[in-house]
C-alpha cells in the first residue's frame, strides 16, 4: 500500500536527481534530450515547454522540501527562460531555441505560453520573487490579447511570432490541425489557477488588491465554464479538437487527459472560491473519475489474455472487452478515431491517474478509488520506474516492455507529471 515515505523516496531519489543531472552549466537551462539509458545529448535543441516544466518542478520541490539545491535549479531554469525564451520585441515565448539559447522556432503556441505562466507563478510561490509574478502577468495579458476568442470563448492554438494568423495550429504531428483543442485550454486553466493563487498571495493583507488578480479570476472562471459546457461531453469524456464554434472534430478519446482534467478543474474551482461552481465541478470530477475507473484501468481478475490493438470494444463497466480482458495493470491511454483501444501505456497518464483517483477518493470516500491509487502506484514501481538509470520509462508495450527508442528526457518527456504526482500525494497525505 502506498505511503508518504515511499512517495518522498520516489521524488527525491528517482525523479529529481535525474533532472538535476540535466542542468547545463555552460550555456544555461537544462539539456534538451537524454536517451532511454539516460545518456545526455548536450547539442540537442531546447524546448520552451520542457524548460518551463523543469522550472515548475524545481520551484514546487523547493516549496515543499526547502532543499536549497532545488532552489538553485529553479533559479537556473528561470534565468534561462527569461533570457532565451522570452520575446522582448513582440512578447510571448519562443517555441524552440538551440542548445546555446538562440531562437530557432519563434511561433507563438499558447500552450507554451501557458506553461511559462504556470512555472513563473509557481516560482513566485516558492521563492517570493515578485519579478517572476510580473512576468507571468505580462504573459497573461499577451495570452488574453492574442489567444482569447471573445465571440465563442476559450483560447485558440497559435499565431506567428508577430501575432498574425497561422496556417498550422498543431502542437505536434499527431494532433489535428484545428483552431482550438482541449489540451491547450486545459493547460491554460492549469496555469491561470496557479497564477490566481500567486496573485492572492501577493495581495494577502493588502487592501488595495491589484487589478491583475481580478482579471485572472474572471478569465479563469470563464474558461472553467467553457470547459464544463463545451469540452466535457455527455459521456463524461473530454472532446479533443474543435472548430472556432466548439464543434467537435474528432472521435478520439484520451483517458489520461480525462482523469487529469478531473482534478485540475476542481483545483481551479477551489481557487475561484464560488461555492455553487465548486459543487458543480465536484460532481463532474467524480463522474469523470467514475467513468475512467470503469473503462480505462488495465486490470481484470478473469483472464490473462491480451488482445492486440484493433480487436477491442468498450461496452459497459468495468472493462467489458468482449473477446477477453486485460490483466497487465496501469491506465490505458484511450481510444483511436475508430474506437479501438490504444494498448501501449504512457508514463504521464499513470501519474495523472494516481492524483485523479486520489482526488476522487477524498471527495467520495469510496474504496474503489483508493484501490485504484494503490494498484497504479504498484504498477508504476514495478514497470515504469527505471531503478538503474533514474526517472521513468516513456512507454510500455502490451507486455509491459519499455520502448528503448523513446527518450528518457526530451521535448515532451519531462519531470512535471510524475514529480507533481509525488508532490500532490505528499501534500494530501499531510
C-alpha positions, 0 to 999 in steps of 0.5 A: 500500500502506498505511503508518504515515505515511499512517495518522498523516496520516489521524488527525491531519489528517482525523479529529481536527481535525474533532472538535476543531472540535466542542468547545463552549466555552460550555456544555461537551462537544462539539456534538451534530450537524454536517451532511454539509458539516460545518456545526455545529448548536450547539442540537442535543441531546447524546448520552451515547454520542457524548460518551463516544466523543469522550472515548475518542478524545481520551484514546487520541490523547493516549496515543499522540501526547502532543499536549497539545491532545488532552489538553485535549479529553479533559479537556473531554469528561470534565468534561462527562460527569461533570457532565451525564451522570452520575446522582448520585441513582440512578447510571448515565448519562443517555441524552440531555441538551440542548445546555446539559447538562440531562437530557432522556432519563434511561433507563438503556441499558447500552450507554451505560453501557458506553461511559462505562466504556470512555472513563473507563478509557481516560482513566485510561490516558492521563492517570493520573487515578485519579478517572476509574478510580473512576468507571468502577468505580462504573459497573461495579458499577451495570452488574453490579447492574442489567444482569447476568442471573445465571440465563442470563448476559450483560447485558440492554438497559435499565431506567428511570432508577430501575432498574425494568423497561422496556417498550422495550429498543431502542437505536434504531428499527431494532433489535428490541425484545428483552431482550438483543442482541449489540451491547450485550454486545459493547460491554460486553466492549469496555469491561470489557477496557479497564477490566481493563487500567486496573485492572492498571495501577493495581495494577502493583507493588502487592501488595495488588491491589484487589478491583475488578480481580478482579471485572472479570476474572471478569465479563469472562471470563464474558461472553467465554464467553457470547459464544463459546457463545451469540452466535457461531453455527455459521456463524461469524456473530454472532446479533443479538437474543435472548430472556432464554434466548439464543434467537435472534430474528432472521435478520439478519446484520451483517458489520461487527459480525462482523469487529469482534467478531473482534478485540475478543474476542481483545483481551479474551482477551489481557487475561484472560491464560488461555492455553487461552481465548486459543487458543480465541478465536484460532481463532474470530477467524480463522474469523470473519475467514475467513468475512467475507473470503469473503462480505462484501468488495465486490470481484470481478475478473469483472464490473462489474455491480451488482445492486440490493438484493433480487436477491442470494444468498450461496452459497459463497466468495468472493462467489458472487452468482449473477446477477453480482458486485460490483466497487465495493470496501469491506465490505458491511454484511450481510444483511436478515431475508430474506437479501438483501444490504444494498448501501449501505456504512457508514463504521464497518464499513470501519474495523472491517474494516481492524483485523479483517483486520489482526488476522487477518493477524498471527495467520495470516500469510496474504496474503489478509488483508493484501490485504484491509487494503490494498484497504479502506484504498484504498477508504476514501481514495478514497470515504469520506474527505471531503478538503474538509470533514474526517472521513468520509462516513456512507454510500455508495450502490451507486455509491459516492455519499455520502448528503448527508442523513446527518450528518457528526457526530451521535448515532451518527456519531462519531470512535471507529471510524475514529480507533481504526482509525488508532490500532490500525494505528499501534500494530501497525505499531510 
